Amino acid sequence: MKLTSSLGLRRIINSYFDPFSKVPSPDRWLQREKIQRFTAWQNSSYRDIYKHASIKLRYKLMAYYSMHRQDEPRLEKHYSEVRVTNALAEHDFEYKHFKNMLDKAHILIDNNTLAKLAIYEPQSFHSLVALAKEMAQQEGREVMPDREERKYDVQLCDSMFGEPYPRPMIFPKGAAENHKVKPKKLTPNEY
Amino acid sequence: MNRLFIRPLMFCRRFATNPEVINPNAQQEVAATVSSEVSQPKNRLFAVVYVGGKQWKVTQDDLIVIFGNNPLKVGDEIKLEKVLMLGGKNFSLFGRPFLDRAKVHVDAVVVEKAPKYPELLHYSNQHYLIRIERWLSDMSTTLRVTKVRADDDVFQANTQ
């Protein structure tokens, strides 16, 4: 019997679907909604027409998402440096001297946290600036001292002027060795 | 790359510096102030702690989210030991680089463990018909800081 070719029957035992009806295909609107979640705020046909929307998503939005993911930590770093610089300007102090002195004193609070301290804990930040100023003055750098009414009594010891910790290495051109090609495993004969 | 900057912090404890006492009277005055501030439980303290490759300024009841795999489970109580700074209304103590972990208590509870929101890695080069699209995800652990306290002799412990 050649039923299959003439009737288009699927010979699957215990099939989920009735052999005499078409297998339901997955709903295309689900896929379209998935795309529209990202393109909902685009202009005209890029928002309304699925084909245009998917092109837009592929070539513009996804590239932007990816760029944003990479840029976010860098921007945070940059902006916190700007914030710390501006907070120091309020105390008539320079960023380079401040960071140098903190490095020498082995106070390893990073810029992101320093910016938060400057904004939300101004007294703590002021005390830290006063310490760094005093150190910079003892080193013979040009520093504008605090006004009398807001001056801290800072007492320094010799251990404040230590050697800064070694900075982590940065490889702008990538690692020195090519680790993509892994060395081959030793065979038992070669041990 | 960003983690490279912070990672060496872990190895700094062995280089930690020992300060000298130059004016015992002033030091006692400061110590008395700090211990009186710290001893009253009503005084709210904040701390800068190093968790998950980042520094966080935390106080009691704060929520922080750290990413990556770690052996923590929901409900675990942990002590954050890398305290870079402790502050209150009238004092601030800066560690060089860390404060004495026996004297400063920053406790936290794991309240949630969930996958992170997805992030996209997308690369395309139309000349070579290359299109790489990967949705990146990671585990996230949410901690609630339950306590930021210090012992009365925290100042003396960090100046000896």
Interface residues (C-beta under 8 A of the other chain):
Chain A: R58 Y59 M62 A63 Y65 S66 R69 P73 R74 K77 A105 H106 I107 L108 I109 D110 N112 T113 K116 L117 Y120 E121 Q123 S124 S127 L128 L131 D153 Q155 L156 C157 D158 S159 M160 G162 Y165 P166 P168 M169 I170
Chain B: M1 N2 L4 F5 I6 R7 P8 L9 C12 F15 A16 T17 N18 P19 E20 V21 I22 N23 A26 F46 V48 K54 Q55 W56 K57 L84 M85 G87 S92 F94 G95 R96 P97 E119 L120 L121 H122 Y123 S124 R131 E133
